[in-house]
Amino acid sequence: MQASLLVIFGASGDLTRRLLVPGLFELFVEGLLPQGFAVLGVSRTAHPDDSFRSLLLSAAREQAQGAFDDAPFREFASRVFYHPADLENPDSYAGLCARIRSLCADRGIPGNIVFYAAVAPRQYASLVRRIGEAGLAVPTDDLPGFRRLVVEKPFGRDLASARALNREILSVFRDEQVFRIDHFLGKETVQNIFVFRFGNGIFEPVWNRNFVDHVQITVAESIGVEGRGDFYEEAGAVRDMIQNHLLQLMALVAMEPPASLDGGDVRGERLKLLRSVGRVAPERVGEMCVRGQYAEGEAGGRKVPAYRAEKSVSPGSFTETYAALRLGIDNWRWAGVPFYLRTGKRMARKVSEIAIQFHPAPSLLFKETACGQLESNLLVVNIQPEEGIFLRFGAKEPGPAVCVRPVDFHFSYREAFGTRSTPAYGRLLLDVMHGDPTLFPREEEVETSWALLDPFLRRWEEDPARDLSFYPAGSWGPPEADALLTAGRDRWRTP
Ligand SMILES: NC(=O)c1ccc[n+]([C@@H]2O[C@H](COP(=O)([O-])OP(=O)(O)OC[C@H]3O[C@@H](n4cnc5c(N)ncnc54)[C@H](OP(=O)(O)O)[C@@H]3O)[C@@H](O)[C@H]2O)c1
């Protein structure tokens, strides 16, 4: 891989400190960064290079929560530089260009530059415009090589704004230069869905409406808004989580096999799936969703405040911290199979999983026995915190009577492979440097996801209190969510 320079806008922020730099450091430790690779952090706060490196080191020590060896981090940090600049001031860009030129020259980087927009979403468009105006988006004689752009989520706040942002970005960069990041796609277990489905002979034949009763996708967080109340007030659970992570998981679980592993083929199949998700008519939106907001409760053995009492949150806020949706896919494979998506903050446990519930076996044979109703087979892909898969099936309980009890087959990534998986951000940054777009949603995927959610968002814009229920912090969400599952037949899993 050729050497490249990663320019992070928003370098003094939370994302850089907590996710980007640790991801890069892991790549460095594994020897996956190219020779000559360098990072240039940009934000307004004034830091000399050394003080910026010290900040990153302190953050890394804090995250390690135990023994931490400074030496490799210091070696990695010698490749990290800092440039103070206000990206909203057009005059800043001449100085930035000069710094980029001198860094590339000093470190023998042949002008390959990745720009990472880790600033507030409202700043994405003006940042990209100014990168273009400064002439940084195209190769020049002194800075040949590639130019790529990584854009963080949220990508827009509805269909119209996502389209406008795509237009702005694509007026400066070509689509193949743009990487819209959804870090869930960088998780090892999420990528394994693909291998599990298409690399084994026994699962794909039952992966359809003839065998699957319904699918539940859960992304639950035990934390609250963690001081990011101002951001969350603007977003809410649907924009923050469902538009990107949950719909992408749904696409991976339900898509058809692509013609090849090529980025174009894989993204094309994800898009086709998203396009097959049934649009919800405005008058039916209320039946298809439940919104919730956490009230005071208990988390991790201590009392925690209600969302409305969090810093930077309005005491009368109607922003949802929980959302559950029932969606359907109108295609030959999935017609009639409900897909339930739910996400929330301050839930009972931090867990992300996809649960495939199969149709029950006929229980005639066991009707007269002590076991009563048979449980259906269940396949669960655990995305976090314990990466793995389990399959639940019925087994005969030892003893003279015939009694069927559900038991689980477990596969754990940690036990099977003995290594920690590469952090999602590290993996995705590596793909950006390689120019591989497979794990990044393309323009139409983002817009199709927003188009699906627009009827829900419009309903709540018209009446912000609509469909909103409250749940105690530390629970599994509002009880109203149970009614979303088809006629009491299905139940939410308690992971
Ligand atoms: N944090 C997360 O866990 C997370 C997860 C997923 C996605 N994201 C997305 O990542 C982006 C960044 O989030 P964050 O949590 O890191 O935000 P943050 O902590 O508020 O950081 C924002 C950064 O932008 C810089 N900045 C603001 N105005 C600027 C300007 N005019 N010129 C130059 N720099 C400026 C700030 O530094 P100065 O004040 O020093 O200028 C700071 O470094 C957001 O789009 C967010 O939605 C964050």
The ligand as a Gaussian input file, in Angstrom:
#p B3LYP/6-31G(d) Opt

LIG

0 1
 N      -18.239000      10.937000      19.160000
 C      -18.800000       9.831000      18.690000
 O      -18.884000       8.796000      19.375000
 C      -19.333000       9.805000      17.292000
 C      -19.815000       8.586000      16.779000
 C      -20.272000       8.536000      15.466000
 C      -20.260000       9.686000      14.697000
 N      -19.804000      10.869000      15.210000
 C      -19.800000      12.052000      14.345000
 O      -18.469000      12.548000      14.281000
 C      -18.476000      13.962000      14.182000
 C      -17.634000      14.534000      15.310000
 O      -18.201000      14.155000      16.545000
 P      -17.468000      14.435000      17.934000
 O      -18.258000      13.706000      18.951000
 O      -16.019000      14.187000      17.843000
 O      -17.732000      15.989000      18.123000
 P      -16.976000      17.002000      19.093000
 O      -16.366000      16.282000      20.240000
 O      -17.905000      18.112000      19.357000
 O      -15.785000      17.539000      18.188000
 C      -15.967000      18.463000      17.147000
 C      -14.625000      18.861000      16.600000
 O      -14.803000      19.848000      15.594000
 C      -13.869000      20.894000      15.818000
 N      -14.415000      22.116000      15.248000
 C      -15.596000      22.703000      15.524000
 N      -15.742000      23.840000      14.805000
 C      -14.620000      23.952000      14.061000
 C      -14.170000      24.909000      13.136000
 N      -14.891000      25.979000      12.809000
 N      -12.957000      24.724000      12.563000
 C      -12.203000      23.635000      12.885000
 N      -12.580000      22.703000      13.749000
 C      -13.771000      22.860000      14.341000
 C      -13.731000      20.926000      17.335000
 O      -12.511000      21.455000      17.776000
 P      -12.231000      22.974000      18.189000
 O      -13.311000      23.390000      19.121000
 O      -10.878000      22.894000      18.785000
 O      -12.251000      23.715000      16.925000
 C      -13.689000      19.434000      17.614000
 O      -12.394000      18.949000      17.362000
 C      -19.947000      14.380000      14.242000
 O      -20.420000      14.527000      12.945000
 C      -20.631000      13.199000      14.891000
 O      -21.959000      13.094000      14.482000
 C      -19.337000      10.939000      16.490000

